[in-house]
Amino acid sequence: MELVFVPTPGMGHLLSAVELAKRILDRDHRISILILIFNIPMTSHMLNSFIESQSRDNHYPTRLTFCSLPPLSNPPDSTSPNFFITLISLHKPLVQTAVEDKVKAGSLAGFVLDMFCTTMIEVADHFMVPSYIFFASGASMLNIVFHFLMLEDDQGIDVAAKLDDPDIEFDAPGFVNRVPGKVVPEGIVSKEIGSFRFLDQSREFKKSKGIIVNTFTELETFGLQPLFDQVSKHGMLEIYPVGPILELDTKDRGGHRGDDGESIIRWLDDQPLSSVVFLCFGSMGCFDEDQVMEIANGLEKSGHRFLWSLRKPPPKDKLEMPSEHDTFENVLPEGFLDRVAERGKIIGWAPQVSILGHKAVGGFVSHCGWNSTLESLWFGVPMATWPMYAEQQLNAFELVKELGLAVEIRIDYRSDWKTRKGNYTVTAEEIENGVKKLMSLDEETKNKVREMSDKSRSALEDGGSSHKRLGQFIEDVLSNVA
């Protein structure tokens, strides 16, 4: 029997989707998986490199298949507010054709759709099979989504208008503290007419048979409980926390920049134990010149060793990734590189998993992307929060205020992808203080991080919480063709 995966065409979502597929294949030999890859010019090089490496080293040659879809004949305008959702929707006929071509009649067990691909539920309905949502964020984000849907659909409250108040705080299921409006993802309830609203997208979740969440019970115990309660009380769709779903085999990430990675690890090998602070801000993370200057001055004044992924921004108004090869060294303060040569290293692309797993790394200044958060916890590396986009502000709030697993540089910073500017400039003094606090954490916080690292690993072991939930999901899939 076959499952069809439709991931969002971004590395963070694709990596975890492929890893989820492998976990399923490891658990049950009766299941095969077809992963459909959107052909998107802005990410095609990186995605193609990853898919080629996966296909070349495929441990399931007859059961795991990758299918790259043809490019759209009528792609939408990349500058339009609803570009992304239109882009996904236009792929529906291509997905349907690919499934008809690749999957044998009668063997299709269902679709696993990325959280941004719910429009593909219509394709699953065409084949008369159920859909499951792969929710690549944590339970906190899912609780906010369902809370806002309840406010809009059941109480008729205009959530966007409510969030216009910059000082608003509100109670929400799954949170101990009141949630500040300033950490709610901007795209969840967009105020621009005709633009993408994730709330509208997530309204479709209830048409699926279940939601697979990339988290684990021990991390988000309080956040998962309201979701489980809804299942038991109201017969809502099933929730499957099966994480942490991480792609930890760095050899499989696409065979480029191996020499760069080796030189980075050699540099770390020469540093003392837990002495280096690692700064990395995700696949889209980059800053304007003013902010780079402040980071440099803050790092220099902190006195700590550092490894900084400083990627050159793409041209303004271009929906492109920051450069994989070029750093942004030309905007650094004069003489900075000479002054910090003995204790700092500037890099472009970062082999993040290898770095976080290195014994020399003692702290991580992170954008709080959910994958990066789970990776940092897996390796027991404490974090300082500096969110930039998507749901990262909410993740930062959860890590600092709800869980006490990170220190705050900022939790409400936002970066505009068009201008590369933040909603304010984080000062050198804030960065200096944040780095010093991160690298001199009290033992209680360090122990909490180490304990969560152990729990993240135990969750995946035979009999662990996530191991059990993945088994329940597989049983449900098998029942679809029983």
Solvent accessible surface area in square Angstrom, and as a share of the most:
residue,aa,sasa,rsa
1,M,64,0.28
2,E,29,0.13
3,L,0,0.00
4,V,0,0.00
5,F,2,0.01
6,V,1,0.00
7,P,6,0.03
8,T,10,0.06
9,P,14,0.09
10,G,21,0.20
11,M,26,0.12
12,G,30,0.29
13,H,43,0.19
14,L,3,0.01
15,L,20,0.10
16,S,2,0.01
17,A,3,0.02
18,V,0,0.00
19,E,30,0.13
20,L,1,0.00
21,A,0,0.00
22,K,29,0.12
23,R,44,0.16
24,I,0,0.00
25,L,3,0.02
26,D,100,0.52
27,R,88,0.32
28,D,14,0.07
29,H,148,0.66
30,R,125,0.46
31,I,1,0.00
32,S,27,0.18
33,I,0,0.00
34,L,1,0.01
35,I,0,0.00
36,L,0,0.00
37,I,6,0.03
38,F,5,0.02
39,N,54,0.28
40,I,4,0.02
41,P,116,0.73
42,M,60,0.27
43,T,17,0.10
44,S,29,0.19
45,H,124,0.55
46,M,30,0.13
47,L,2,0.01
48,N,66,0.34
49,S,20,0.13
50,F,1,0.00
51,I,15,0.08
52,E,109,0.49
53,S,0,0.00
54,Q,6,0.03
55,S,60,0.38
56,R,156,0.57
57,D,61,0.32
58,N,35,0.18
59,H,138,0.62
60,Y,31,0.12
61,P,101,0.64
62,T,121,0.70
63,R,50,0.18
64,L,5,0.02
65,T,56,0.33
66,F,31,0.13
67,C,18,0.11
68,S,66,0.43
69,L,3,0.01
70,P,73,0.46
71,P,90,0.57
72,L,26,0.13
73,S,114,0.74
74,N,92,0.47
75,P,89,0.56
76,P,27,0.17
77,D,89,0.46
78,S,48,0.31
79,T,79,0.46
80,S,34,0.22
81,P,78,0.49
82,N,57,0.29
83,F,17,0.07
84,F,59,0.25
85,I,40,0.20
86,T,42,0.25
87,L,9,0.04
88,I,0,0.00
89,S,37,0.24
90,L,54,0.27
91,H,0,0.00
92,K,41,0.18
93,P,85,0.54
94,L,43,0.21
95,V,0,0.00
96,Q,52,0.23
97,T,70,0.41
98,A,9,0.07
99,V,2,0.01
100,E,91,0.41
101,D,108,0.56
102,K,108,0.46
103,V,17,0.10
104,K,165,0.70
105,A,108,0.84
106,G,78,0.75
107,S,30,0.19
108,L,18,0.09
109,A,1,0.00
110,G,0,0.00
111,F,0,0.00
112,V,2,0.01
113,L,0,0.00
114,D,3,0.02
115,M,5,0.02
116,F,44,0.18
117,C,0,0.00
118,T,3,0.02
119,T,25,0.14
120,M,0,0.00
121,I,7,0.04
122,E,106,0.48
123,V,4,0.03
124,A,0,0.00
125,D,86,0.45
126,H,99,0.44
127,F,45,0.19
128,M,177,0.79
129,V,23,0.13
130,P,38,0.24
131,S,4,0.03
132,Y,0,0.00
133,I,0,0.00
134,F,3,0.01
135,F,0,0.00
136,A,10,0.08
137,S,7,0.04
138,G,0,0.00
139,A,0,0.00
140,S,4,0.02
141,M,10,0.04
142,L,0,0.00
143,N,4,0.02
144,I,0,0.00
145,V,0,0.00
146,F,14,0.06
147,H,22,0.10
148,F,3,0.01
149,L,2,0.01
150,M,66,0.30
151,L,15,0.08
152,E,36,0.16
153,D,80,0.41
154,D,111,0.57
155,Q,103,0.46
156,G,65,0.62
157,I,57,0.29
158,D,89,0.46
159,V,1,0.00
160,A,16,0.13
161,A,59,0.45
162,K,81,0.34
163,L,26,0.13
164,D,90,0.47
165,D,71,0.37
166,P,109,0.69
167,D,122,0.63
168,I,27,0.14
169,E,85,0.38
170,F,15,0.06
171,D,97,0.50
172,A,11,0.08
173,P,62,0.39
174,G,10,0.10
175,F,16,0.07
176,V,105,0.60
177,N,60,0.31
178,R,118,0.43
179,V,0,0.00
180,P,18,0.11
181,G,12,0.12
182,K,96,0.40
183,V,0,0.00
184,V,6,0.03
185,P,7,0.04
186,E,123,0.55
187,G,35,0.34
188,I,0,0.00
189,V,4,0.02
190,S,23,0.15
191,K,120,0.51
192,E,114,0.51
193,I,177,0.90
194,G,53,0.51
195,S,20,0.13
196,F,39,0.16
197,R,52,0.19
198,F,7,0.03
199,L,0,0.00
200,D,63,0.33
201,Q,12,0.05
202,S,0,0.00
203,R,75,0.27
204,E,50,0.22
205,F,0,0.00
206,K,115,0.49
207,K,135,0.57
208,S,12,0.08
209,K,78,0.33
210,G,0,0.00
211,I,0,0.00
212,I,0,0.00
213,V,0,0.00
214,N,0,0.00
215,T,0,0.00
216,F,1,0.00
217,T,39,0.23
218,E,63,0.28
219,L,5,0.02
220,E,4,0.02
221,T,79,0.46
222,F,118,0.49
223,G,8,0.07
224,L,1,0.00
225,Q,91,0.40
226,P,26,0.16
227,L,0,0.00
228,F,37,0.15
229,D,49,0.25
230,Q,51,0.23
231,V,28,0.16
232,S,91,0.59
233,K,148,0.63
234,H,141,0.63
235,G,66,0.63
236,M,29,0.13
237,L,20,0.10
238,E,74,0.33
239,I,1,0.01
240,Y,9,0.03
241,P,1,0.01
242,V,2,0.01
243,G,0,0.00
244,P,1,0.00
245,I,1,0.00
246,L,7,0.04
247,E,6,0.03
248,L,57,0.29
249,D,60,0.31
250,T,51,0.30
251,K,163,0.69
252,D,12,0.06
253,R,59,0.22
254,G,11,0.11
255,G,72,0.69
256,H,48,0.21
257,R,35,0.13
258,G,47,0.45
259,D,114,0.59
260,D,72,0.37
261,G,10,0.10
262,E,100,0.45
263,S,38,0.25
264,I,4,0.02
265,I,48,0.24
266,R,144,0.53
267,W,43,0.15
268,L,0,0.00
269,D,78,0.40
270,D,118,0.61
271,Q,22,0.10
272,P,68,0.43
273,L,131,0.65
274,S,60,0.39
275,S,23,0.15
276,V,0,0.00
277,V,0,0.00
278,F,0,0.00
279,L,0,0.00
280,C,12,0.07
281,F,6,0.03
282,G,15,0.14
283,S,47,0.31
284,M,51,0.23
285,G,6,0.06
286,C,7,0.04
287,F,7,0.03
288,D,27,0.14
289,E,97,0.43
290,D,89,0.46
291,Q,5,0.02
292,V,0,0.00
293,M,74,0.33
294,E,49,0.22
295,I,0,0.00
296,A,0,0.00
297,N,46,0.23
298,G,0,0.00
299,L,0,0.00
300,E,45,0.20
301,K,125,0.53
302,S,9,0.06
303,G,49,0.47
304,H,53,0.24
305,R,78,0.29
306,F,0,0.00
307,L,0,0.00
308,W,1,0.00
309,S,8,0.05
310,L,5,0.03
311,R,24,0.09
312,K,90,0.38
313,P,23,0.15
314,P,12,0.08
315,P,81,0.51
316,K,137,0.58
317,D,92,0.47
318,K,102,0.43
319,L,41,0.20
320,E,72,0.32
321,M,38,0.17
322,P,2,0.01
323,S,31,0.20
324,E,25,0.11
325,H,135,0.60
326,D,75,0.39
327,T,35,0.21
328,F,17,0.07
329,E,68,0.30
330,N,125,0.64
331,V,17,0.10
332,L,19,0.09
333,P,17,0.11
334,E,168,0.75
335,G,32,0.31
336,F,0,0.00
337,L,73,0.36
338,D,121,0.63
339,R,129,0.47
340,V,3,0.01
341,A,61,0.47
342,E,158,0.71
343,R,47,0.17
344,G,12,0.11
345,K,52,0.22
346,I,23,0.12
347,I,12,0.06
348,G,10,0.10
349,W,66,0.23
350,A,15,0.12
351,P,15,0.10
352,Q,21,0.09
353,V,7,0.04
354,S,38,0.24
355,I,0,0.00
356,L,3,0.01
357,G,42,0.40
358,H,24,0.11
359,K,133,0.56
360,A,0,0.00
361,V,9,0.05
362,G,14,0.14
363,G,0,0.00
364,F,0,0.00
365,V,0,0.00
366,S,0,0.00
367,H,11,0.05
368,C,0,0.00
369,G,10,0.09
370,W,12,0.04
371,N,36,0.19
372,S,9,0.06
373,T,0,0.00
374,L,1,0.01
375,E,10,0.04
376,S,0,0.00
377,L,1,0.01
378,W,30,0.11
379,F,57,0.24
380,G,18,0.17
381,V,6,0.04
382,P,14,0.09
383,M,0,0.00
384,A,0,0.00
385,T,0,0.00
386,W,1,0.00
387,P,0,0.00
388,M,2,0.01
389,Y,63,0.24
390,A,62,0.48
391,E,18,0.08
392,Q,7,0.03
393,Q,0,0.00
394,L,0,0.00
395,N,0,0.00
396,A,0,0.00
397,F,7,0.03
398,E,10,0.04
399,L,2,0.01
400,V,26,0.15
401,K,103,0.44
402,E,35,0.16
403,L,42,0.21
404,G,27,0.26
405,L,3,0.02
406,A,9,0.07
407,V,10,0.06
408,E,66,0.30
409,I,12,0.06
410,R,65,0.24
411,I,10,0.05
412,D,24,0.13
413,Y,3,0.01
414,R,33,0.12
415,S,25,0.16
416,D,68,0.35
417,W,87,0.31
418,K,84,0.36
419,T,58,0.33
420,R,11,0.04
421,K,99,0.42
422,G,25,0.24
423,N,85,0.44
424,Y,64,0.24
425,T,66,0.38
426,V,0,0.00
427,T,62,0.36
428,A,9,0.07
429,E,116,0.52
430,E,48,0.22
431,I,0,0.00
432,E,29,0.13
433,N,80,0.41
434,G,5,0.05
435,V,0,0.00
436,K,81,0.34
437,K,117,0.50
438,L,2,0.01
439,M,30,0.14
440,S,84,0.54
441,L,17,0.08
442,D,81,0.42
443,E,101,0.45
444,E,127,0.57
445,T,23,0.13
446,K,61,0.26
447,N,62,0.32
448,K,78,0.33
449,V,1,0.00
450,R,113,0.41
451,E,98,0.44
452,M,22,0.10
453,S,11,0.07
454,D,92,0.48
455,K,87,0.37
456,S,1,0.01
457,R,92,0.33
458,S,57,0.37
459,A,1,0.00
460,L,45,0.23
461,E,105,0.47
462,D,130,0.67
463,G,43,0.41
464,G,14,0.13
465,S,28,0.18
466,S,2,0.01
467,H,42,0.19
468,K,119,0.50
469,R,64,0.23
470,L,8,0.04
471,G,15,0.15
472,Q,90,0.40
473,F,0,0.00
474,I,6,0.03
475,E,106,0.48
476,D,32,0.17
477,V,0,0.00
478,L,19,0.09
479,S,64,0.41
480,N,43,0.22
481,V,54,0.31
482,A,124,0.96
